[in-house]
């Protein structure tokens, strides 16, 4: 019996389900490395890491939401909110503008997370409806208050947060790595992470075990918004401004990275390592298209196709269980 279990565990379908994203990433990386020599240069790979750090941070938070059985369409708007609020305070306050700008950006996004979490967890409104609504409201308020005009005048030194490097490694990439390590530990090594899996996989079983799904879901949506806040702060450093149009479409890319990384929209399954590889896979796809001279308008098409294939494979694999 044990032998049969072991054989099933190493079946091709199970291997594809568990490690397909890593194989796909490796194959694509080797293809681009051989097909376009400039892809493998240190400068190009460093740029890929820097350009995808904000998406990666958001995706780390999104992993919790998807494993918990939901998702958050408002993270792009929350990232823009962080960028605008943070930049506005940095410009207006004076010498204390930078720390107050960071605090203000985090606080503004925390409010979005509390609203999302409260409506979803305690009023049991569908996550799609709630986060689509907050996305629209937040974007609208940003455009109204700024007249859709960027906020300039951020202290030049703050650009180190978005464009600086430490020992050749982009600072945003360092933030991404730290967030991934911390949240990966929380997800896979703490009681809270265990609760997230239980709530997403079987809410009734969670309640039977004495785990109240409501505060877990509430905490998850606040966590996602805090990741968006950090992403917005980094964007301030990359553009030296607050951009009302910042992070357009980031929510869909983050969701795609998590799903491609092995999570399921049904909840209860996912892994932080898979999310990280999903982010990098989408990043090198975009970079590879650029290197081959493909129009950037095709990049969302490629992302969408990858997402559809990933969901299709997940459904096909799940139907065999």
N, C-alpha and C positions, 0 to 999 in steps of 0.2 A: 504493500500500500504506500509505504514511504517512497519507494522507487517511482511509483506512478505519479505521486505528488511532485517529486523532483523533476520528472520528465515534463509534466505539464507546466511547471514553473519556468522551464527553459525552452518552451515551444516557440516557434518563430513568431506567432501572433503576440505572445506575451513579451518577447524581446522587443518587437516593434513598438508595442504599447509603452514599454518602460524606457527604452533607450533610442527610439527612432529619431528624436530630436537631436540627440548627440551625434548619431551617424550622419544625419542630414547636414548638420553644421560642419562636421569634419569634411564631408565630400565637397560641399560648396566652398569651404575655405581652400582646400587643395586645388579645386578647379580654378578659382580666381587667382590663386598664387602662381599657378602654372600659366594660365591664359593671359594674365595681365601682370607683368613683373612689377609695375608700380604699386600694385595692391599690397605686396609684401613689404614695402618700405616702412621703416619705423615711423616716419612722419605720417604716412597715410593711416596706419593702424592706430596711431595715437589720435588722429583726427576722428576716426570712427568711434573710439572710446569716448572722446570729449562730446561729440555730437549726440550720442545716445545716452549720456549719463542721466539727463533729466527724465527721459522716457523710462529709463531703468529704475530710477527712484520711485516714480509713480507706479510702475508695474509691480514693484515689491509690495507696495501697499495694496494694489489691486488684487494681488494673489490672495490676501486674507479675505477680501470681499467675495471673490469667486468661490473659494473653498467653503465659505460660509453660506453659499447658495444664492448669492446676489451678484451685483456689480455696481459700478458707479460711473454714470455718464457725465457727472459734473466735475470730474477732476481737471479737465482742461480749463474750464471756466474758473475753478478755484485756483489753479496755477496762475492764470492771468490776474485774478484778484490779488493774489500775493504779490505779483510783480508791480501792480499799480499802487496798492496801499503802501507797500514797502518803499517804493521809489518816492511817492508823494511825501511820506514822513521824513525820509532822508534829505529831501530837498528843503522842506519847510521848517524843520525843527532847529537846524544849525549843528553845533558841535556834537550834540547827543543824537543826531539824526540817524546814524547807522544802527546803533543798538535799538533805538525806539522803532526804526523802520522794520527791523527783523522781528521784534516782538509784535508789532502791529500786523505784519503779514501773517505770522503764525496764529494770532488771535482771530483775525478775520476768517481764515480758513477753518479754524476750530469751530467757529459758529456754523459754517456751512456743514461741517461734519456732524455737529450736534443736531441740526435740523434734519439732515438726511437720516441719521440714526434713530432719532426720536420718532419720525413719521413711519419709518420702515419697521422698527423693532416694537414700538409700543402701540401704534395705530394700525400696524399690519397692512400698510399700503404697499403695493407692488414696487420693488426697487426701480424698475424701468420708469414708471410714472413719476416717482419722487425725484429721482436724479435727473431725469429729462427736464422736469419742471425747474429744479434748482439751477441746472445748467442754463436754461433760458433766462431765468430771472437774474442770475448773477451777471451773465454777459450783458443783458440789457441795462442793468444798473451801472456797470462799468462804462458802457458807451454813453449813457446819459450824463454821468458825473464828469467824464473826461472829454465829452464831445468827440469821442473816438480819436483823441489826439494823444500821442506819446508824451510821457513826462520825462523831461531831460533835466540835467543838473546834478545827477548822482555823483558823489565824490569819486574822483578818478581812482583812488586807491582801492575802491570796492571791486574794481574789475578783476582784481587778483582772484576773487571768489569764482568768477566764471571763466577767466582766461589764463590764470596763473598756472604754474607747474612746479611740482616738488620732485626733484631728482628726475626730471623729464616726464613725470606722470602728471596729466592734467588734474587740477584740483577738483573739478566736477567728478572725475572718475574716482578719485579718492573718496569723495562723499558717497558716491554710488556703492563702492565696495564696503564702506562702513555700514551704510543702511542695509545692504544685502546680508552682511554677516550678522548684524544685530537682529534683524527681523527673521532671518533664517533660524537663528538660535531660538527666538521666541516662538516661532511656528512649530519647530520640530523637537524642542527640548524643554518646553515649559507647559505647565498645566493650562494656561490660557490658550496656547496653540492647540493642545489636545481638545479643548472645548470647541474651538473653531471647527475642527474636523468633525466632531460629533454633531454639532448644530447643523452644519452643512449636509452631512450624510444622512442623519436621521434625527430631526428635531424632537420627535416623540420619545425616542430612546433617550435623548439628552434629558428631557423632562423627567422621565422615569428614573434616571440616575441622580436626580436632584440638581441638574444643571439648568438654570433659567436661561433660555436662549436670548431673551431681550437685552440684558446688559452686555452679553457677548457681541451681539449684532451692533449695538450702540457703539461699543468700543472699536469695533472693526471699521465703521464708517468715519469715526473721528480719526483713526489711524490713517486711513486713506487720504483724508483731507490734510493731515499734517505732512504726509509725504508730498502732496501737491504744493504745500506752503514752501517746503524746502526747494522743490523744483522751481518755483517762482522766484525765490531769492537768488538761486543760481542764474536764472535768466536775467535778473537785474545786473548781475556781474558780467554777463556775456554781452549785453547791449548797452550798458551804462545808462539805462533808462527803464521806465515802466511802460510796457506795451499793452494796450487794450486788446490787441489782436493776438497776443501771445498764446501759444499752446493750442492753437486751433487743430482739432483732430487728434490731439494727444490721447484722449480717452479711448478712442477706437484702436489706436496703435498699442496702447498699454494692454487692453483686453486681448488683442490679437497675440501679443507676446506671451501672456499668461496661458492662453488656450493652446498656442503652438508648443509651449513648454510642458504640456501634459495635463493641465488642469481640465476639469469638465464643468460645463455651465450648469450641470445638475447639482453641483456642490459635493463636498466630501472628499475630493481628490485633488492633489496638486503638490508641487514641490518647489522650493525657492531656487534650487539649482536649475531646474527646468525653466523657470521664468528668466533667470539670468541668461541662459543659452538662447532662449526665445528672443530676448532683446537684442543680443549680439547677432543672431541669425537675420532678423529683420534689418538690422543695421548694415550688415555686410551685403545683403541683397540690394539695398538702396545704394550703397557705395559701389557695388559691382555694376549696377546699371549706369551710374555716372561714368565709370571708367570705360564702359563700352559705348559711351556716347548716346545712350538712350534718353529720350526726353524725360525730364523729371515728372511730367504729368502721368507717366506710366507707373511711377513708384507706388501710388495708392492702389493701382490695379494689381500690382504684384503682391502687395500686403493683403489685399482682399482675397486673392486667389489662394495664398498660403493659408489664410484663416479658414476658408471654406474646405480646403483639403484636410486641414488638421481636424476640424469638427467632423468631417465625413469619416475619417479614419477612426476617430474616437467612437462615433456611433456604431460603425461596423464592428469594431473590436468589442464594444460593450454588448452588442447583440449576440455575441458568441458565448457570453458567460451565462 
